[in-house]
Amino acid sequence: MENNHIEFRIKKDVFFSDYVYQKPLLFKQSIHSLNISWDEISEIYERADASDQSFKLMNGYEVPKEEYVEAYINVGKVEHRFIKPVVYDYMRKGATLVYNRIRNEPLVSNISRQIAQFANAQVITSGYAAFSAKSSYRSHWDTRDVFAVQIKGRKRWILKKPTFELPLYMQQTKNIADAKEPEEVYWDIILEAGDVLYVPRGWWHNPIPLDGETFHLAIGTFAPTGFDYLSWLIQFAPDMLEGRRNLHSYEGSQISLESFGREFSALIPNRDMFERFMADYIGQQRVDSKISLGVLANNKVKQLKDSQHVRLNVNMLHPFSNGQMIVNGNRLNVDDIAQNLITYINNHNPCRVKDIIDEFSDYPTSKLHELLFQLALNDVIELISEKFSSIPQTGKIAKELSVI
């Protein structure tokens, strides 16, 4: 289940230059051997905290939590569980069961990690299960780019061009009083199991079940914005004298405000400030990597097998001018070999230890093994299944309908 590799068939730089924020892209049948049963999907939902506000039962509206979740005492502790007959009844009548912010599920995590590394962004993943043709959501736009991954069954997607470009989190469809859905349809397509659809933020979309089983993941990507940068810069405003002055009349404050504006504005294009922001932003990110007790907790194991596949625990590997690298909360002051090795792994996710050793054959094998093992121990790289087969992420783009 964990070996579902996404074949993007497009170079990352082409994706960013031609599609990101600009137009949708369909990765047709990009996940092969996607065999997941409803028993496995049910187990994902079973392990969820149904009492959490992010978990929802949608029936054209959000069903009140108390209708389908009950609290009970389990050996002195209050716990929660589904009222299963109610959930079944709602879903048989067309409701969609929504699991937001899925974590620590092998299938979901593996697919989400690939999307995160392809999009150079943090991700939040939601799951949508349904069995009818009833739409649980109205047509809307999202405030983050979304990769819709069809896992089981089919789903119809109607896409329309944005009427409000690049909305931020506080600018959802419901927050814009004059938000009016355009009549012209840009795409009306059906996603089948194995398809991945990229929908830029701000694009109107309406995902509709097709009177049959369907389960898809919506993977929202969160890259830093200029608004995030400006919000971070506010912390430096108290250091500016003009920003600390009291305000009275506009006429009496105008000169001070103009001076304050010039001083604060100078921070925005400052490279040092930008890199400090990126270091802080990336430094807060964490990647949920698999725990590898059999290898990394065993003091009798000193190095990784040549056949071991690894990948870098990072969403965005930013090239800081001081040579520092930040990976999964680790601020690494690296030498040339470590920097080149980490960059290589990031560009070839996933890759085998043997491939890394061969690529850096000019360096002592023992040093490379030692470095890789230390990176694994410090959660910089993740150990993944030896059966994982890497598939090239390049290919020819079919121009018609932006389908690849």
N, C-alpha and C positions, 0 to 999 in steps of 0.2 A: 504493500500500500504506500510505503514511503518513497518508492522509487519513481514516482510520476514526474518525469522531467518535462519542462516546458520548452518546446522548440520554437523560439521566437522568429527565426528566419529573417531577421533584419538586424543590421548593425546598430548598436546603441546610439552612436552619433547621428545616424540617419533618423532614427526614431525621435530624438530630441530636436533636430533641426526641422523636420518635416511634419511632425504630428503633435508633439506635446503642446497643450493649450490651444491647438489649432483645429484638429479634426479627429474623428473617431478612427479606429483601426481594428479590423477583425483578424485575429490569428486563427485561421480555420484549421481544425483538427490538430492543434499544436501540442496536445497532451495525448500520448499513445498509451495503450494498455491501462486505461483508466477503469479498473474493475473494483467497484465499491458497492457493497450490498446495503439494503435498507437496515439490516441488522447493525452494520457498522455505523451508518448515519445515526441510527437511533441511540447507539452508545455514546456518540458525541453529545447529543442533546441530554442524555441521561446524566452525564457527568457535569452538566452546566448547573450554575446556581440560579434556579428559576426565580428566586426571590429578588435577584438583582434588577434594578430599574432598566438596565440595558437589554434585558431579555423580554421579548414581546410576543404576544399573540395578536396578529393583525387580521381584522375582518372588515376592511374598509374603514376601520377606526381601530384604536388601540383598546383591546379588551381589558377591563379593569383587572389588576393582578389578583384581587381576592376571589375572582370568579374561577380561576384555574390553578391557584397555588394555595396550599394550606400550611399552617404552622402546626408543629406537634412537638411534644417533649420526648427526647430520646436519651434516656438515662441522665436526666437532670439538665440536658442542654436543649435549647430551642433550635429546631431544624425545620427545613422547608422541603416540600415535595410537590410535584405535579398532582393535580386532581385529574388523573388520566381519563376517566370517562368524559369529563368536560372538554379536555383537549381533543380527544378523538371526535367528539360530536361537532365541535367547531370546525375541525379540519375536514370532516366528511361533508360539511356544508360549504366549504370553500375558503376557510381561513388559512393564513400562512404563519408558520412558526418561525420566529426570527431570533437567532442567537447572535448577539453583537459581541464584539471584542473576544473572539475565540482565541484561547491560548493553550499551549501544551497538548495539542492534538497532533500526532505525527503527520497525518495526511494534510491537514490544514496548514500546519507550520511549514512543511516542506514546500508547498505551493506558494505560500505567502513570502517565504524567504527568497524564492526565485524572483517574484514580482518586485520585492523591495530592492534587491540588488540590480535588477534591470532598470528600475525607475529612479534609483539613487535617492530613496526616501524611506522614512518610517512608514509603517503600514498598520492599519487596523482592519481586521477581517470579520465579516459577518456571514452567517449562513441562513439560507431561506429555503424552507421545505413546504411543499404544497402538493395537492392532488386534484385540483379542479381548474376551471377556466376563469375563476373569479379573481379580479384584480384587487390586491390588498392596499395598494397605494395609488394616489392620483399622480398624474404626470407632474414632474418636478425637476429641479436641477440640484446637483450636489455641490458642496463647497470644497471638495477635494476631487482630484482625479480618481477614477474608479476603474479597476480591472474586474470585469464580470467573468467568472470562471464557471462554465456549466459542467457540473460533476455528474449529474444523472438526469435523464429525461430531456425535455426540450422547453424552451421559453422564447416567447416573441418579444422583441425589443423595438419600440418605436422611438426614433431619435429626431430631434429638431434643433436647429441652430440656436445659439444663445441670444437672449434679449438683454442680458445683464452680464457683461464680461468679467471673468475671473472673480467671482464672488468669494468673500472671506466667510469665516465661520458664523459671523453675526448677520450674514446676508443670505439666509436661506430663502427659498421661495415664499414661505409664509411671512417673512419679515419685510418683504418689499410690497408696499401697498398697491402699486400699479403693475405688478407682475402679470403679464398676459401671455399665455402660451400661443406661439405662432401657429398658423394653420398649415403652412407648408411642411411636409414630411421630408427629412433629409435621408433617413434610412428606415426601412421596415423589414427587419430580418428575423430569422429564427436561429437561436443558438442551440446546438446539439452537444451531447456529452463530448468533452475534449476541446470545445471551442473556447477562446478567450477574447473578450471584447474590451477594448480600451475606450472609455468615455471621458473626455476632458471635462474639468469642472465648469459649471455654467451651462452645459448642454442639457436641454430638456430631454427627459427620457421616461418611458413608461414600460416597465417590464411586466408582461402579461403571461400567466400560465396558459397552457394549451389543452385544458381538460384532460390532463394526465399527470403522471408523477413527474416531479421536478425538484431538484436540489441544486442550488448554485451558491457560489461564494462571491461576495462583493468585497474586493480588497481595495480599501481607500488608501491613497498615498498622501503623505504629508511632508512636503519639502518646505524649507524656510522661505518666507516671503519678505518683501520690503517692509510690510507692516510689522512683522516679527522683529526685524532688525531695528526699526524705529522704536518699538516698544522697549527693546533691550537698551537702546541708547538713552532712554529717559533717566536711567540711574545716574548719568553723569551731569544732568541738569543742575543739581544742587551745588556742584563744584563751580558754577559760573556765577559771578557776582551779580550780573544784571538779572539773572533768574531768581535771585533771592530778594530782590527789591519788592516793596509793597506796591500794589497798583491802586491808583486813585482815578482821576479823570483820564480819558484817552489822550487828551492833549498833553497832560502832564506826564504820561507814561510812554508816549510814542517813541521818543529817542531811546529810552531804556529798552523797550521791546524790540526795536530795530537792531540794536546792538546785540541783544540776547539772541535774536533770530539768526544773525550772521554767525555768531560764535557756535551756536548749536548746529546750524546747517553745515558748517565746516567739518563736523564729525562724520556726516553721512558718507562722503566719498573717500574717507580716510582709510587707507589699506590696513593699517595696524588695527584700527577699530573693527573693521570688517573681519579680520582674522581672529580677533579676540571673541567676536560674536560667534563665528563659526566654531571655534574651539569650545565655547560654552555650550552651544546648541548640540553639537555632535557628542560632546562629552557627557551629556545627559542621556543619550540614547543607549539602550541595552537590547541585545539580541538574545532571544530565548533559544539557546543551543541545547542539544541533547546532552544529558549526563552520561559520561562514559566511565562507569565505575570499574569495569573489568580491565581497563587499560590504565586510566589515569589515577585511580585510587589504589592500584596494586603496586606496592613498593618493589616488587620483583621485575616489573616491566620498566625498561630504561630507554627504549626508543620505539618509534612507530614502525610497523611493518611496511615494507616497500609497496605492498598491495593496498594499503590503507588509503581511502579517499578522504580528502579534507576540503573544507571551504572556509573562507574568511568570515568571521562574525561581525560583519559591518554592513550597513545600508549605503553609506556614503563615505568613500575614502577621499577626503579632501587633501589636496596638495599644499600644505602649509609652507610658507617661504623659509621658515627656520629649520625645515627638514623633519619636524616632529610629525608623528602620525597618531591618530586617535582611533582606537578600535575597541568597541564594546566596553567603554569606560576606562580603558587603559591608555594613558598618555605615554607614548613610546618615543624615547630619544634613541633613534636607531642609527647604526652605521650603514654604509653603502650596501653591504650584502643583505642585511635584514630588510632595508627599504626595498631593494630590488626583488627580494624573495616575496615579501608581502604584496607588492604590486603585481607580481606574476600570479600569485594565488588568486588575487582579486579579479584579474583579467581572464582567468581560466577556471573559475568556479563551476563545478568541483574538479579537482585534479588529484592524481595519485602521488604518493610520496616519491615513488620511483621516477615519475615524470619531472618532479621538482629537482631531484638529485641529478638527473641527466641534464636538465636545463642549466644547472649551475655546476657543471663538471669541473670548472676551473678551481673550485673551492674544495677543501678537504671534506670528504664524505662524513667523517665523524662530527665535524663542526656543524654541518647542515642538519644532521640527525639531532644533534643536541639542541640546535636552535628551534627546529620544528617541534621537538618534545616540550620545550619551555613555552613556546607559543600556545601549544595545546593545554598545558597545565594552567596557563593564565587566561584561558578562555578567549584567546585571540583567534584561534582556529578551532573549528568543530570537526570531530571525527564522525563520518557518516558511513553508511553501509558500503561494504566492499563490493556489493553487487550493483551499486549505482553506476550506470554507464553514462558518460558525458556525451552530449549531442551538440554539435556546432550551432552557434546562435547566428549564423549568417545565412543568406539565401536570396533568391530573386524575388522582387516584389511584383505582385500582380497589380497593375495600375488600376484596373477597373474596380470600382467600389472600395478602394483601399483595403483589399483583402490580401493577406499573405498566407 
